[in-house]
Amino acid sequence: MSHGLTGPVHWQGRQWAVTGYGIEALDGMYHVPFTDIPEAEAGRPEWLDALCRRYGTDGDDLAAALRVARRIRAEAKAPSSTPAA
């Protein structure tokens, strides 16, 4: 079972995807908005362990989605290297 993911889809794993919204389960059951994804320096978010304890959650896939989401978020916050016209 799958649902329509929020565009754009930046990365898609076996069970999780990183989208314009944040991290979404491919089955549509769980989602984490970018606002709830902490910087890497903040450590492991509580929701990560909670989702990993759920039956059938692919923890490696979810951890990969978190790494990708953090990278995308960091790139979005980085100052643009394009000179002003």
Backbone as a ProteinNet text record, in pm:
[ID]
protein_1_A
[PRIMARY]
MSHGLTGPVHWQGRQWAVTGYGIEALDGMYHVPFTDIPEAEAGRPEWLDALCRRYGTDGDDLAAALRVARRIRAEAKAPSSTPAA
[TERTIARY]
84.5	0	88.3	59.4	135.3	38.3	87.9	6.2	87.2	22.1	92.4	182.5	309.5	405.3	399.3	433.2	439.3	560.2	541.5	653	732.9	852.9	927.9	980.6	1002	1061.7	1212.6	1286	1431.5	1503.6	1446.2	1507.2	1397.3	1407.4	1310.2	1383.6	1359.5	1416.9	1314.6	1338.4	1247.2	1115.2	1120.9	1002.7	976.3	1078.3	1069.7	1115.2	1066.9	1107.2	1129.4	1216.8	1236.8	1170.8	1075.7	993.9	999	922.4	911.2	851.7	782.4	722.9	821.9	902.4	996.1	1022.8	1002.9	1019.3	880.3	851.5	720	736.2	653.1	647.4	577.8	628.6	569.9	426.7	391.4	254.4	158.3	209.9	125.5	90.7	141	103.5	174	297.3	374.1	442.8	460.9	532.4	594.9	705.3	777.1	806.4	748.6	774.2	917.7	968.8	1104.6	1123.7	1018.5	1030.8	1063.8	1036.4	1065.7	1195.8	1270.1	1397.6	1508.7	1574.3	1678.1	1809.1	1892.9	2027.3	2102.2	2201.6	2279.2	2344.9	2386.1	2451.8	2358.6	2230.1	2131.2	2118.5	2179.6	2174.6	2054.4	2025.1	1918.7	1782.8	1692	1560.5	1478	1395.4	1311.3	1217.2	1162.9	1067.9	1133.2	1265.5	1333.5	1325	1354.7	1344.9	1201.2	1106.5	965.7	921.7	960.3	922.5	996.4	1121	1197.6	1139.7	1071.4	1010.4	882	827.1	702.9	729.8	635	648.9	669.7	773	796.7	873.8	913.7	988.2	1130	1173.8	1311.2	1396	1462.4	1540.4	1654	1719.8	1829.4	1777.4	1663.2	1603.6	1559.6	1502	1459.3	1580.5	1687.7	1809.8	1869	1864.4	1913.1	1828.1	1697	1608	1640.5	1670.1	1705.9	1834.5	1934.2	2060.4	2035.3	1956.1	1926.4	1848.2	1748.9	1667.6	1753.2	1845.1	1934.6	2023.3	2072.4	2157.6	2077.8	1957	1872.8	1839.6	1808.7	1777.2	1898.3	2016.7	2139.2	2167.2	2147.3	2167.6	2069.4	1947.4	1845.9	1879.7	1945.8	1981.8	2110.8	2193.2	2322.5	2298.9	2383.7	2370.8	2398.1	2326.6	2342.1	2476.4	2542.3	2669.5	2653.4	2527.4	2499.8	2510.5	2594.3	2606.3	2478.1	2450.6	2331.8	2351	2245.1	2252.7	2238
-118.5	0	123.7	217.8	342.2	458.9	575.5	695.3	797.4	904	1008.9	1086.1	1093.1	1166	1314.4	1396.7	1540.6	1573.1	1644	1678.6	1795.6	1809.7	1714.3	1600.2	1485.6	1371.9	1381.7	1407.7	1423.6	1289.5	1194.5	1062.1	964.7	842.6	739.9	610.5	557	430	318.7	211.3	96.3	124.4	205.3	227.1	375.4	458.4	600.8	686.3	810.2	905.6	1041.7	1119.6	1259.1	1342.5	1424	1500.7	1649.4	1725.6	1867.6	1893.1	1796.3	1808.6	1774.1	1670.9	1620.5	1474.1	1389.1	1245	1182.5	1100.8	1037.2	886.6	810.2	665.6	642.7	549.9	523.8	473.2	411.6	362	469.9	590.6	701.1	703.2	607.5	597.1	699.2	736	825.2	931.4	1047.5	1156.1	1245.7	1305.1	1395.7	1522.6	1635.5	1759.4	1807.6	1882.9	1936.7	2014.6	2076.8	2153.8	2065.3	1935.3	1842.1	1765.2	1799.6	1732.8	1821.7	1778.3	1861.4	1856.1	1953.8	1953.5	1830.7	1786.1	1667.3	1684.2	1805.1	1831.5	1807.5	1811	1791.3	1644.6	1556.4	1414.7	1344.4	1231	1143.8	1194.1	1225	1274	1163.5	1201.3	1104.4	1030.1	1099.3	1034.7	922.6	930.2	825.2	691.5	693.2	570	519.9	612.1	572.5	504.2	558.5	497.5	365.5	357.2	232.6	118.1	148.8	44.9	-10.8	57.7	11.4	-113	-203.1	-328.7	-303.6	-364.5	-358.5	-237.7	-147.7	-30.5	-69.4	-28.2	-50.1	63.2	35	137.3	194.1	110.3	158.8	254.8	222.8	307.7	441.4	436.2	558.6	645	581.8	656.6	721	650.7	707.9	828.7	817.2	929.1	1049.6	1025.4	1134.8	1203.4	1125.1	1184.3	1270.1	1219.3	1294.4	1421	1410.3	1526.8	1634.3	1592.7	1690.2	1759.5	1684.5	1744.1	1843.9	1807.8	1896.6	2023.2	2006.3	2121.4	2213.8	2155	2235.3	2310.6	2243.2	2309.2	2424.2	2406.9	2512.6	2634	2610.1	2720.2	2789.4	2722.4	2779.6	2901.4	3002.7	3121.9	3086.8	3151.2	3126	3177.9	3100.7	3142.9	3220.3	3240.8	3314.1	3463.3	3534.6	3679.4	3753.8	3857.2	3939.5	4016.8	4032.5	4105.1	4252.4
0	0	0	-84.8	-86.6	-100.7	-70.3	-84.6	-162.3	-202.5	-273.8	-179.1	-212.6	-129.6	-163	-66.1	-85.9	-172.5	-279.2	-367.8	-315.2	-356.6	-436.8	-350	-411.8	-341.8	-363.3	-255.3	-262.8	-258.2	-186.8	-168.7	-132	-182	-146	-117.2	1.4	41	28.3	101.7	97.1	167.6	274.8	357.3	386	369	403.6	287.3	284	181.1	245.5	184.2	223.4	115.1	158.3	64.2	98.5	27.5	57.6	194.7	250.2	383.4	493.8	470.2	570.7	543.4	643.1	627.1	629.8	528.4	519.5	500.3	569.8	546.7	412.9	335.7	204.8	213.8	327.4	342.8	392.2	417.7	459.5	607.5	684.7	826.2	915.6	883	970	886.9	947.5	881.8	988.2	953	1043.3	963.9	1003.1	929.6	950.6	855.1	867.2	997.2	1046.7	1171.5	1291.7	1282	1391.3	1371	1268.2	1241	1295.2	1404.5	1465.2	1386.5	1412.5	1354.7	1405	1331.1	1368.9	1506	1538	1666.2	1784.4	1760.7	1867.6	1907	1828	1861.1	1801.7	1859	1809.2	1857.6	1766.2	1807.7	1874.4	1970.8	2042.8	1949.5	1851	1761	1681.2	1659.3	1583.9	1657.2	1786	1865	1872.6	1887.1	1894.8	1765.5	1651.2	1523.8	1501.4	1548.5	1531.1	1614	1723.3	1807.1	1746.1	1652.5	1591.1	1507.5	1509.6	1436.3	1286.9	1234.5	1091.4	1042.8	1131.5	1087.7	1051.6	935	889.6	947.4	1058.6	1128.8	1046.1	967.2	882.6	775.8	718.8	616.1	676.7	796	863.4	901	948.9	982.5	857.4	744.6	618.9	578.4	595.2	563.6	651.6	778.4	869	822.4	782.1	733.8	609.6	516.9	394.5	428.4	515.4	552.2	618.9	704.8	769.4	667.2	569.9	466.3	382.6	343.5	263.3	341.5	467.9	552.4	565.9	583.9	595.4	464.8	351.6	222.2	202.1	248.8	235.3	320.5	434.7	523.9	482.2	400.1	359.1	271.7	290.3	205.1	58.4	-27.9	-171.4	-217.7	-305.6	-359	-489.2	-531.4	-652.5	-625.1	-699.1	-676.4	-711.5	-636.8	-662.7	-790.6	-866.8	-995.2	-975.4
[MASK]
+++++++++++++++++++++++++++++++++++++++++++++++++++++++++++++++++++++++++++++++++++++

